[in-house]
Amino acid sequence: MRENYYHLLGIAPSASADEVKRAYRKLAKQNHPDISPSPHAAQQFVRITEAYDTLSDPSRRAVYDYKLRRDR
């Protein structure tokens, strides 16, 4: 696995769908390339969105969690 999406979003693996959404929105606002002056904002925004897309979909999250446990 490349990186831990839970750590990236700053949430626990047991986080609810609402917690995932709140964490994503907070980080997306901070790292949006149109708002953030950081030269790495666009790259970080893509990573955050990828994490959200995976963790917000129950079937994709189940596969991700399985791989996370397997790779330990």
mmCIF file of the N, C-alpha and C atoms, coordinates in Angstrom:
data_MODEL
# 
_entry.id   MODEL 
# 
loop_
_atom_site.group_PDB 
_atom_site.id 
_atom_site.type_symbol 
_atom_site.label_atom_id 
_atom_site.label_alt_id 
_atom_site.label_comp_id 
_atom_site.label_asym_id 
_atom_site.label_entity_id 
_atom_site.label_seq_id 
_atom_site.pdbx_PDB_ins_code 
_atom_site.Cartn_x 
_atom_site.Cartn_y 
_atom_site.Cartn_z 
_atom_site.occupancy 
_atom_site.B_iso_or_equiv 
_atom_site.pdbx_formal_charge 
_atom_site.auth_seq_id 
_atom_site.auth_comp_id 
_atom_site.auth_asym_id 
_atom_site.auth_atom_id 
_atom_site.pdbx_PDB_model_num 
ATOM 1   N N  . MET A 1 1  ? 0.837   -1.178 0.000  1.00 0.00 ? 1  MET A N  1 
ATOM 2   C CA . MET A 1 1  ? 0.000   0.000  0.000  1.00 0.00 ? 1  MET A CA 1 
ATOM 3   C C  . MET A 1 1  ? 0.883   1.243  0.000  1.00 0.00 ? 1  MET A C  1 
ATOM 4   N N  . ARG A 1 2  ? 0.444   2.214  -0.710 1.00 0.00 ? 2  ARG A N  1 
ATOM 5   C CA . ARG A 1 2  ? 1.194   3.470  -0.820 1.00 0.00 ? 2  ARG A CA 1 
ATOM 6   C C  . ARG A 1 2  ? 1.202   4.247  0.487  1.00 0.00 ? 2  ARG A C  1 
ATOM 7   N N  . GLU A 1 3  ? 0.069   4.624  0.950  1.00 0.00 ? 3  GLU A N  1 
ATOM 8   C CA . GLU A 1 3  ? -0.036  5.367  2.196  1.00 0.00 ? 3  GLU A CA 1 
ATOM 9   C C  . GLU A 1 3  ? -1.353  5.016  2.871  1.00 0.00 ? 3  GLU A C  1 
ATOM 10  N N  . ASN A 1 4  ? -1.434  5.331  4.129  1.00 0.00 ? 4  ASN A N  1 
ATOM 11  C CA . ASN A 1 4  ? -2.633  5.000  4.885  1.00 0.00 ? 4  ASN A CA 1 
ATOM 12  C C  . ASN A 1 4  ? -3.638  6.146  4.751  1.00 0.00 ? 4  ASN A C  1 
ATOM 13  N N  . TYR A 1 5  ? -4.756  5.874  4.124  1.00 0.00 ? 5  TYR A N  1 
ATOM 14  C CA . TYR A 1 5  ? -5.777  6.899  3.899  1.00 0.00 ? 5  TYR A CA 1 
ATOM 15  C C  . TYR A 1 5  ? -6.365  7.420  5.208  1.00 0.00 ? 5  TYR A C  1 
ATOM 16  N N  . TYR A 1 6  ? -6.434  6.566  6.202  1.00 0.00 ? 6  TYR A N  1 
ATOM 17  C CA . TYR A 1 6  ? -6.963  7.009  7.490  1.00 0.00 ? 6  TYR A CA 1 
ATOM 18  C C  . TYR A 1 6  ? -6.043  8.060  8.112  1.00 0.00 ? 6  TYR A C  1 
ATOM 19  N N  . HIS A 1 7  ? -4.743  7.801  8.067  1.00 0.00 ? 7  HIS A N  1 
ATOM 20  C CA . HIS A 1 7  ? -3.782  8.773  8.595  1.00 0.00 ? 7  HIS A CA 1 
ATOM 21  C C  . HIS A 1 7  ? -3.824  10.062 7.777  1.00 0.00 ? 7  HIS A C  1 
ATOM 22  N N  . LEU A 1 8  ? -3.928  9.922  6.482  1.00 0.00 ? 8  LEU A N  1 
ATOM 23  C CA . LEU A 1 8  ? -3.965  11.095 5.610  1.00 0.00 ? 8  LEU A CA 1 
ATOM 24  C C  . LEU A 1 8  ? -5.137  12.012 5.958  1.00 0.00 ? 8  LEU A C  1 
ATOM 25  N N  . LEU A 1 9  ? -6.294  11.420 6.226  1.00 0.00 ? 9  LEU A N  1 
ATOM 26  C CA . LEU A 1 9  ? -7.473  12.215 6.570  1.00 0.00 ? 9  LEU A CA 1 
ATOM 27  C C  . LEU A 1 9  ? -7.546  12.541 8.066  1.00 0.00 ? 9  LEU A C  1 
ATOM 28  N N  . GLY A 1 10 ? -6.665  11.924 8.859  1.00 0.00 ? 10 GLY A N  1 
ATOM 29  C CA . GLY A 1 10 ? -6.643  12.202 10.284 1.00 0.00 ? 10 GLY A CA 1 
ATOM 30  C C  . GLY A 1 10 ? -7.819  11.609 11.034 1.00 0.00 ? 10 GLY A C  1 
ATOM 31  N N  . ILE A 1 11 ? -8.243  10.426 10.620 1.00 0.00 ? 11 ILE A N  1 
ATOM 32  C CA . ILE A 1 11 ? -9.384  9.759  11.238 1.00 0.00 ? 11 ILE A CA 1 
ATOM 33  C C  . ILE A 1 11 ? -9.010  8.342  11.651 1.00 0.00 ? 11 ILE A C  1 
ATOM 34  N N  . ALA A 1 12 ? -9.823  7.762  12.511 1.00 0.00 ? 12 ALA A N  1 
ATOM 35  C CA . ALA A 1 12 ? -9.626  6.378  12.945 1.00 0.00 ? 12 ALA A CA 1 
ATOM 36  C C  . ALA A 1 12 ? -10.225 5.426  11.915 1.00 0.00 ? 12 ALA A C  1 
ATOM 37  N N  . PRO A 1 13 ? -9.710  4.206  11.838 1.00 0.00 ? 13 PRO A N  1 
ATOM 38  C CA . PRO A 1 13 ? -10.301 3.216  10.928 1.00 0.00 ? 13 PRO A CA 1 
ATOM 39  C C  . PRO A 1 13 ? -11.769 2.925  11.228 1.00 0.00 ? 13 PRO A C  1 
ATOM 40  N N  . SER A 1 14 ? -12.209 3.227  12.421 1.00 0.00 ? 14 SER A N  1 
ATOM 41  C CA . SER A 1 14 ? -13.616 2.997  12.796 1.00 0.00 ? 14 SER A CA 1 
ATOM 42  C C  . SER A 1 14 ? -14.494 4.217  12.500 1.00 0.00 ? 14 SER A C  1 
ATOM 43  N N  . ALA A 1 15 ? -13.955 5.220  11.847 1.00 0.00 ? 15 ALA A N  1 
ATOM 44  C CA . ALA A 1 15 ? -14.698 6.460  11.576 1.00 0.00 ? 15 ALA A CA 1 
ATOM 45  C C  . ALA A 1 15 ? -15.958 6.185  10.762 1.00 0.00 ? 15 ALA A C  1 
ATOM 46  N N  . SER A 1 16 ? -17.003 6.921  11.102 1.00 0.00 ? 16 SER A N  1 
ATOM 47  C CA . SER A 1 16 ? -18.271 6.799  10.376 1.00 0.00 ? 16 SER A CA 1 
ATOM 48  C C  . SER A 1 16 ? -18.174 7.518  9.031  1.00 0.00 ? 16 SER A C  1 
ATOM 49  N N  . ALA A 1 17 ? -19.172 7.297  8.202  1.00 0.00 ? 17 ALA A N  1 
ATOM 50  C CA . ALA A 1 17 ? -19.212 7.963  6.899  1.00 0.00 ? 17 ALA A CA 1 
ATOM 51  C C  . ALA A 1 17 ? -19.243 9.483  7.069  1.00 0.00 ? 17 ALA A C  1 
ATOM 52  N N  . ASP A 1 18 ? -19.961 9.968  8.075  1.00 0.00 ? 18 ASP A N  1 
ATOM 53  C CA . ASP A 1 18 ? -20.015 11.411 8.336  1.00 0.00 ? 18 ASP A CA 1 
ATOM 54  C C  . ASP A 1 18 ? -18.658 11.952 8.759  1.00 0.00 ? 18 ASP A C  1 
ATOM 55  N N  . GLU A 1 19 ? -17.922 11.196 9.563  1.00 0.00 ? 19 GLU A N  1 
ATOM 56  C CA . GLU A 1 19 ? -16.591 11.623 9.986  1.00 0.00 ? 19 GLU A CA 1 
ATOM 57  C C  . GLU A 1 19 ? -15.622 11.676 8.811  1.00 0.00 ? 19 GLU A C  1 
ATOM 58  N N  . VAL A 1 20 ? -15.751 10.716 7.916  1.00 0.00 ? 20 VAL A N  1 
ATOM 59  C CA . VAL A 1 20 ? -14.908 10.707 6.712  1.00 0.00 ? 20 VAL A CA 1 
ATOM 60  C C  . VAL A 1 20 ? -15.202 11.961 5.887  1.00 0.00 ? 20 VAL A C  1 
ATOM 61  N N  . LYS A 1 21 ? -16.469 12.248 5.703  1.00 0.00 ? 21 LYS A N  1 
ATOM 62  C CA . LYS A 1 21 ? -16.871 13.408 4.909  1.00 0.00 ? 21 LYS A CA 1 
ATOM 63  C C  . LYS A 1 21 ? -16.392 14.713 5.545  1.00 0.00 ? 21 LYS A C  1 
ATOM 64  N N  . ARG A 1 22 ? -16.551 14.844 6.852  1.00 0.00 ? 22 ARG A N  1 
ATOM 65  C CA . ARG A 1 22 ? -16.102 16.065 7.550  1.00 0.00 ? 22 ARG A CA 1 
ATOM 66  C C  . ARG A 1 22 ? -14.599 16.259 7.432  1.00 0.00 ? 22 ARG A C  1 
ATOM 67  N N  . ALA A 1 23 ? -13.844 15.179 7.617  1.00 0.00 ? 23 ALA A N  1 
ATOM 68  C CA . ALA A 1 23 ? -12.378 15.266 7.522  1.00 0.00 ? 23 ALA A CA 1 
ATOM 69  C C  . ALA A 1 23 ? -11.969 15.662 6.103  1.00 0.00 ? 23 ALA A C  1 
ATOM 70  N N  . TYR A 1 24 ? -12.611 15.052 5.109  1.00 0.00 ? 24 TYR A N  1 
ATOM 71  C CA . TYR A 1 24 ? -12.304 15.384 3.717  1.00 0.00 ? 24 TYR A CA 1 
ATOM 72  C C  . TYR A 1 24 ? -12.579 16.857 3.427  1.00 0.00 ? 24 TYR A C  1 
ATOM 73  N N  . ARG A 1 25 ? -13.744 17.327 3.810  1.00 0.00 ? 25 ARG A N  1 
ATOM 74  C CA . ARG A 1 25 ? -14.108 18.716 3.518  1.00 0.00 ? 25 ARG A CA 1 
ATOM 75  C C  . ARG A 1 25 ? -13.140 19.701 4.164  1.00 0.00 ? 25 ARG A C  1 
ATOM 76  N N  . LYS A 1 26 ? -12.762 19.422 5.390  1.00 0.00 ? 26 LYS A N  1 
ATOM 77  C CA . LYS A 1 26 ? -11.823 20.299 6.098  1.00 0.00 ? 26 LYS A CA 1 
ATOM 78  C C  . LYS A 1 26 ? -10.477 20.351 5.368  1.00 0.00 ? 26 LYS A C  1 
ATOM 79  N N  . LEU A 1 27 ? -9.948  19.179 5.036  1.00 0.00 ? 27 LEU A N  1 
ATOM 80  C CA . LEU A 1 27 ? -8.644  19.128 4.364  1.00 0.00 ? 27 LEU A CA 1 
ATOM 81  C C  . LEU A 1 27 ? -8.713  19.646 2.931  1.00 0.00 ? 27 LEU A C  1 
ATOM 82  N N  . ALA A 1 28 ? -9.822  19.393 2.255  1.00 0.00 ? 28 ALA A N  1 
ATOM 83  C CA . ALA A 1 28 ? -9.973  19.876 0.881  1.00 0.00 ? 28 ALA A CA 1 
ATOM 84  C C  . ALA A 1 28 ? -9.984  21.401 0.845  1.00 0.00 ? 28 ALA A C  1 
ATOM 85  N N  . LYS A 1 29 ? -10.641 22.017 1.811  1.00 0.00 ? 29 LYS A N  1 
ATOM 86  C CA . LYS A 1 29 ? -10.653 23.487 1.869  1.00 0.00 ? 29 LYS A CA 1 
ATOM 87  C C  . LYS A 1 29 ? -9.256  24.031 2.127  1.00 0.00 ? 29 LYS A C  1 
ATOM 88  N N  . GLN A 1 30 ? -8.516  23.380 3.016  1.00 0.00 ? 30 GLN A N  1 
ATOM 89  C CA . GLN A 1 30 ? -7.164  23.836 3.356  1.00 0.00 ? 30 GLN A CA 1 
ATOM 90  C C  . GLN A 1 30 ? -6.184  23.644 2.213  1.00 0.00 ? 30 GLN A C  1 
ATOM 91  N N  . ASN A 1 31 ? -6.380  22.607 1.406  1.00 0.00 ? 31 ASN A N  1 
ATOM 92  C CA . ASN A 1 31 ? -5.402  22.233 0.387  1.00 0.00 ? 31 ASN A CA 1 
ATOM 93  C C  . ASN A 1 31 ? -5.859  22.457 -1.042 1.00 0.00 ? 31 ASN A C  1 
ATOM 94  N N  . HIS A 1 32 ? -6.977  23.109 -1.230 1.00 0.00 ? 32 HIS A N  1 
ATOM 95  C CA . HIS A 1 32 ? -7.456  23.349 -2.592 1.00 0.00 ? 32 HIS A CA 1 
ATOM 96  C C  . HIS A 1 32 ? -6.449  24.239 -3.315 1.00 0.00 ? 32 HIS A C  1 
ATOM 97  N N  . PRO A 1 33 ? -6.046  23.871 -4.518 1.00 0.00 ? 33 PRO A N  1 
ATOM 98  C CA . PRO A 1 33 ? -5.038  24.634 -5.246 1.00 0.00 ? 33 PRO A CA 1 
ATOM 99  C C  . PRO A 1 33 ? -5.429  26.087 -5.539 1.00 0.00 ? 33 PRO A C  1 
ATOM 100 N N  . ASP A 1 34 ? -6.718  26.378 -5.570 1.00 0.00 ? 34 ASP A N  1 
ATOM 101 C CA . ASP A 1 34 ? -7.155  27.761 -5.796 1.00 0.00 ? 34 ASP A CA 1 
ATOM 102 C C  . ASP A 1 34 ? -7.065  28.608 -4.531 1.00 0.00 ? 34 ASP A C  1 
ATOM 103 N N  . ILE A 1 35 ? -6.918  27.957 -3.383 1.00 0.00 ? 35 ILE A N  1 
ATOM 104 C CA . ILE A 1 35 ? -6.898  28.669 -2.104 1.00 0.00 ? 35 ILE A CA 1 
ATOM 105 C C  . ILE A 1 35 ? -5.516  28.639 -1.448 1.00 0.00 ? 35 ILE A C  1 
ATOM 106 N N  . SER A 1 36 ? -4.909  27.471 -1.434 1.00 0.00 ? 36 SER A N  1 
ATOM 107 C CA . SER A 1 36 ? -3.636  27.298 -0.741 1.00 0.00 ? 36 SER A CA 1 
ATOM 108 C C  . SER A 1 36 ? -2.465  27.857 -1.563 1.00 0.00 ? 36 SER A C  1 
ATOM 109 N N  . PRO A 1 37 ? -1.579  28.603 -0.909 1.00 0.00 ? 37 PRO A N  1 
ATOM 110 C CA . PRO A 1 37 ? -0.405  29.123 -1.620 1.00 0.00 ? 37 PRO A CA 1 
ATOM 111 C C  . PRO A 1 37 ? 0.709   28.081 -1.771 1.00 0.00 ? 37 PRO A C  1 
ATOM 112 N N  . SER A 1 38 ? 0.553   26.926 -1.151 1.00 0.00 ? 38 SER A N  1 
ATOM 113 C CA . SER A 1 38 ? 1.584   25.893 -1.204 1.00 0.00 ? 38 SER A CA 1 
ATOM 114 C C  . SER A 1 38 ? 1.775   25.384 -2.627 1.00 0.00 ? 38 SER A C  1 
ATOM 115 N N  . PRO A 1 39 ? 3.027   25.209 -3.042 1.00 0.00 ? 39 PRO A N  1 
ATOM 116 C CA . PRO A 1 39 ? 3.272   24.651 -4.380 1.00 0.00 ? 39 PRO A CA 1 
ATOM 117 C C  . PRO A 1 39 ? 2.873   23.176 -4.487 1.00 0.00 ? 39 PRO A C  1 
ATOM 118 N N  . HIS A 1 40 ? 2.634   22.539 -3.349 1.00 0.00 ? 40 HIS A N  1 
ATOM 119 C CA . HIS A 1 40 ? 2.248   21.126 -3.332 1.00 0.00 ? 40 HIS A CA 1 
ATOM 120 C C  . HIS A 1 40 ? 0.750   20.932 -3.115 1.00 0.00 ? 40 HIS A C  1 
ATOM 121 N N  . ALA A 1 41 ? 0.004   22.007 -3.122 1.00 0.00 ? 41 ALA A N  1 
ATOM 122 C CA . ALA A 1 41 ? -1.430  21.938 -2.822 1.00 0.00 ? 41 ALA A CA 1 
ATOM 123 C C  . ALA A 1 41 ? -2.180  21.035 -3.800 1.00 0.00 ? 41 ALA A C  1 
ATOM 124 N N  . ALA A 1 42 ? -1.899  21.161 -5.073 1.00 0.00 ? 42 ALA A N  1 
ATOM 125 C CA . ALA A 1 42 ? -2.622  20.353 -6.069 1.00 0.00 ? 42 ALA A CA 1 
ATOM 126 C C  . ALA A 1 42 ? -2.362  18.868 -5.845 1.00 0.00 ? 42 ALA A C  1 
ATOM 127 N N  . GLN A 1 43 ? -1.119  18.511 -5.597 1.00 0.00 ? 43 GLN A N  1 
ATOM 128 C CA . GLN A 1 43 ? -0.770  17.108 -5.358 1.00 0.00 ? 43 GLN A CA 1 
ATOM 129 C C  . GLN A 1 43 ? -1.440  16.599 -4.079 1.00 0.00 ? 43 GLN A C  1 
ATOM 130 N N  . GLN A 1 44 ? -1.420  17.382 -3.026 1.00 0.00 ? 44 GLN A N  1 
ATOM 131 C CA . GLN A 1 44 ? -2.043  16.991 -1.769 1.00 0.00 ? 44 GLN A CA 1 
ATOM 132 C C  . GLN A 1 44 ? -3.561  16.870 -1.936 1.00 0.00 ? 44 GLN A C  1 
ATOM 133 N N  . PHE A 1 45 ? -4.152  17.783 -2.692 1.00 0.00 ? 45 PHE A N  1 
ATOM 134 C CA . PHE A 1 45 ? -5.588  17.748 -2.931 1.00 0.00 ? 45 PHE A CA 1 
ATOM 135 C C  . PHE A 1 45 ? -5.979  16.452 -3.643 1.00 0.00 ? 45 PHE A C  1 
ATOM 136 N N  . VAL A 1 46 ? -5.186  16.025 -4.601 1.00 0.00 ? 46 VAL A N  1 
ATOM 137 C CA . VAL A 1 46 ? -5.451  14.779 -5.324 1.00 0.00 ? 46 VAL A CA 1 
ATOM 138 C C  . VAL A 1 46 ? -5.379  13.590 -4.364 1.00 0.00 ? 46 VAL A C  1 
ATOM 139 N N  . ARG A 1 47 ? -4.386  13.575 -3.486 1.00 0.00 ? 47 ARG A N  1 
ATOM 140 C CA . ARG A 1 47 ? -4.240  12.477 -2.521 1.00 0.00 ? 47 ARG A CA 1 
ATOM 141 C C  . ARG A 1 47 ? -5.419  12.434 -1.561 1.00 0.00 ? 47 ARG A C  1 
ATOM 142 N N  . ILE A 1 48 ? -5.842  13.588 -1.084 1.00 0.00 ? 48 ILE A N  1 
ATOM 143 C CA . ILE A 1 48 ? -6.975  13.670 -0.167 1.00 0.00 ? 48 ILE A CA 1 
ATOM 144 C C  . ILE A 1 48 ? -8.252  13.184 -0.848 1.00 0.00 ? 48 ILE A C  1 
ATOM 145 N N  . THR A 1 49 ? -8.449  13.594 -2.089 1.00 0.00 ? 49 THR A N  1 
ATOM 146 C CA . THR A 1 49 ? -9.634  13.181 -2.842 1.00 0.00 ? 49 THR A CA 1 
ATOM 147 C C  . THR A 1 49 ? -9.632  11.677 -3.101 1.00 0.00 ? 49 THR A C  1 
ATOM 148 N N  . GLU A 1 50 ? -8.472  11.132 -3.411 1.00 0.00 ? 50 GLU A N  1 
ATOM 149 C CA . GLU A 1 50 ? -8.350  9.687  -3.620 1.00 0.00 ? 50 GLU A CA 1 
ATOM 150 C C  . GLU A 1 50 ? -8.712  8.931  -2.339 1.00 0.00 ? 50 GLU A C  1 
ATOM 151 N N  . ALA A 1 51 ? -8.234  9.424  -1.206 1.00 0.00 ? 51 ALA A N  1 
ATOM 152 C CA . ALA A 1 51 ? -8.559  8.794  0.076  1.00 0.00 ? 51 ALA A CA 1 
ATOM 153 C C  . ALA A 1 51 ? -10.063 8.863  0.336  1.00 0.00 ? 51 ALA A C  1 
ATOM 154 N N  . TYR A 1 52 ? -10.648 10.024 0.100  1.00 0.00 ? 52 TYR A N  1 
ATOM 155 C CA . TYR A 1 52 ? -12.087 10.187 0.323  1.00 0.00 ? 52 TYR A CA 1 
ATOM 156 C C  . TYR A 1 52 ? -12.891 9.279  -0.606 1.00 0.00 ? 52 TYR A C  1 
ATOM 157 N N  . ASP A 1 53 ? -12.527 9.236  -1.870 1.00 0.00 ? 53 ASP A N  1 
ATOM 158 C CA . ASP A 1 53 ? -13.251 8.391  -2.826 1.00 0.00 ? 53 ASP A CA 1 
ATOM 159 C C  . ASP A 1 53 ? -13.239 6.926  -2.393 1.00 0.00 ? 53 ASP A C  1 
ATOM 160 N N  . THR A 1 54 ? -12.138 6.482  -1.839 1.00 0.00 ? 54 THR A N  1 
ATOM 161 C CA . THR A 1 54 ? -12.025 5.098  -1.388 1.00 0.00 ? 54 THR A CA 1 
ATOM 162 C C  . THR A 1 54 ? -12.810 4.857  -0.104 1.00 0.00 ? 54 THR A C  1 
ATOM 163 N N  . LEU A 1 55 ? -12.623 5.731  0.876  1.00 0.00 ? 55 LEU A N  1 
ATOM 164 C CA . LEU A 1 55 ? -13.236 5.494  2.188  1.00 0.00 ? 55 LEU A CA 1 
ATOM 165 C C  . LEU A 1 55 ? -14.717 5.844  2.252  1.00 0.00 ? 55 LEU A C  1 
ATOM 166 N N  . SER A 1 56 ? -15.209 6.618  1.307  1.00 0.00 ? 56 SER A N  1 
ATOM 167 C CA . SER A 1 56 ? -16.627 6.977  1.325  1.00 0.00 ? 56 SER A CA 1 
ATOM 168 C C  . SER A 1 56 ? -17.504 5.950  0.618  1.00 0.00 ? 56 SER A C  1 
ATOM 169 N N  . ASP A 1 57 ? -16.906 5.042  -0.120 1.00 0.00 ? 57 ASP A N  1 
ATOM 170 C CA . ASP A 1 57 ? -17.645 3.991  -0.822 1.00 0.00 ? 57 ASP A CA 1 
ATOM 171 C C  . ASP A 1 57 ? -17.515 2.703  0.002  1.00 0.00 ? 57 ASP A C  1 
ATOM 172 N N  . PRO A 1 58 ? -18.611 2.188  0.537  1.00 0.00 ? 58 PRO A N  1 
ATOM 173 C CA . PRO A 1 58 ? -18.518 1.019  1.430  1.00 0.00 ? 58 PRO A CA 1 
ATOM 174 C C  . PRO A 1 58 ? -17.800 -0.191 0.827  1.00 0.00 ? 58 PRO A C  1 
ATOM 175 N N  . SER A 1 59 ? -18.023 -0.492 -0.431 1.00 0.00 ? 59 SER A N  1 
ATOM 176 C CA . SER A 1 59 ? -17.361 -1.670 -1.009 1.00 0.00 ? 59 SER A CA 1 
ATOM 177 C C  . SER A 1 59 ? -15.870 -1.410 -1.234 1.00 0.00 ? 59 SER A C  1 
ATOM 178 N N  . ARG A 1 60 ? -15.517 -0.221 -1.692 1.00 0.00 ? 60 ARG A N  1 
ATOM 179 C CA . ARG A 1 60 ? -14.100 0.115  -1.880 1.00 0.00 ? 60 ARG A CA 1 
ATOM 180 C C  . ARG A 1 60 ? -13.388 0.178  -0.529 1.00 0.00 ? 60 ARG A C  1 
ATOM 181 N N  . ARG A 1 61 ? -14.085 0.670  0.485  1.00 0.00 ? 61 ARG A N  1 
ATOM 182 C CA . ARG A 1 61 ? -13.489 0.753  1.816  1.00 0.00 ? 61 ARG A CA 1 
ATOM 183 C C  . ARG A 1 61 ? -13.233 -0.641 2.371  1.00 0.00 ? 61 ARG A C  1 
ATOM 184 N N  . ALA A 1 62 ? -14.152 -1.567 2.151  1.00 0.00 ? 62 ALA A N  1 
ATOM 185 C CA . ALA A 1 62 ? -13.971 -2.935 2.634  1.00 0.00 ? 62 ALA A CA 1 
ATOM 186 C C  . ALA A 1 62 ? -12.747 -3.582 1.988  1.00 0.00 ? 62 ALA A C  1 
ATOM 187 N N  . VAL A 1 63 ? -12.575 -3.384 0.699  1.00 0.00 ? 63 VAL A N  1 
ATOM 188 C CA . VAL A 1 63 ? -11.404 -3.920 -0.001 1.00 0.00 ? 63 VAL A CA 1 
ATOM 189 C C  . VAL A 1 63 ? -10.129 -3.263 0.526  1.00 0.00 ? 63 VAL A C  1 
ATOM 190 N N  . TYR A 1 64 ? -10.168 -1.948 0.705  1.00 0.00 ? 64 TYR A N  1 
ATOM 191 C CA . TYR A 1 64 ? -9.014  -1.215 1.227  1.00 0.00 ? 64 TYR A CA 1 
ATOM 192 C C  . TYR A 1 64 ? -8.649  -1.721 2.620  1.00 0.00 ? 64 TYR A C  1 
ATOM 193 N N  . ASP A 1 65 ? -9.645  -1.869 3.495  1.00 0.00 ? 65 ASP A N  1 
ATOM 194 C CA . ASP A 1 65 ? -9.397  -2.352 4.853  1.00 0.00 ? 65 ASP A CA 1 
ATOM 195 C C  . ASP A 1 65 ? -8.795  -3.755 4.840  1.00 0.00 ? 65 ASP A C  1 
ATOM 196 N N  . TYR A 1 66 ? -9.291  -4.605 3.953  1.00 0.00 ? 66 TYR A N  1 
ATOM 197 C CA . TYR A 1 66 ? -8.754  -5.961 3.834  1.00 0.00 ? 66 TYR A CA 1 
ATOM 198 C C  . TYR A 1 66 ? -7.277  -5.900 3.446  1.00 0.00 ? 66 TYR A C  1 
ATOM 199 N N  . LYS A 1 67 ? -6.954  -5.092 2.443  1.00 0.00 ? 67 LYS A N  1 
ATOM 200 C CA . LYS A 1 67 ? -5.563  -4.979 1.995  1.00 0.00 ? 67 LYS A CA 1 
ATOM 201 C C  . LYS A 1 67 ? -4.681  -4.389 3.090  1.00 0.00 ? 67 LYS A C  1 
ATOM 202 N N  . LEU A 1 68 ? -5.220  -3.452 3.834  1.00 0.00 ? 68 LEU A N  1 
ATOM 203 C CA . LEU A 1 68 ? -4.472  -2.820 4.921  1.00 0.00 ? 68 LEU A CA 1 
ATOM 204 C C  . LEU A 1 68 ? -4.117  -3.854 5.986  1.00 0.00 ? 68 LEU A C  1 
ATOM 205 N N  . ARG A 1 69 ? -5.080  -4.681 6.349  1.00 0.00 ? 69 ARG A N  1 
ATOM 206 C CA . ARG A 1 69 ? -4.824  -5.741 7.336  1.00 0.00 ? 69 ARG A CA 1 
ATOM 207 C C  . ARG A 1 69 ? -3.852  -6.783 6.791  1.00 0.00 ? 69 ARG A C  1 
ATOM 208 N N  . ARG A 1 70 ? -4.000  -7.132 5.536  1.00 0.00 ? 70 ARG A N  1 
ATOM 209 C CA . ARG A 1 70 ? -3.150  -8.143 4.911  1.00 0.00 ? 70 ARG A CA 1 
ATOM 210 C C  . ARG A 1 70 ? -1.699  -7.686 4.836  1.00 0.00 ? 70 ARG A C  1 
ATOM 211 N N  . ASP A 1 71 ? -1.474  -6.408 4.589  1.00 0.00 ? 71 ASP A N  1 
ATOM 212 C CA . ASP A 1 71 ? -0.122  -5.882 4.386  1.00 0.00 ? 71 ASP A CA 1 
ATOM 213 C C  . ASP A 1 71 ? 0.633   -5.592 5.688  1.00 0.00 ? 71 ASP A C  1 
ATOM 214 N N  . ARG A 1 72 ? -0.005  -5.778 6.816  1.00 0.00 ? 72 ARG A N  1 
ATOM 215 C CA . ARG A 1 72 ? 0.672   -5.509 8.098  1.00 0.00 ? 72 ARG A CA 1 
ATOM 216 C C  . ARG A 1 72 ? 1.814   -6.408 8.339  1.00 0.00 ? 72 ARG A C  1 
# 
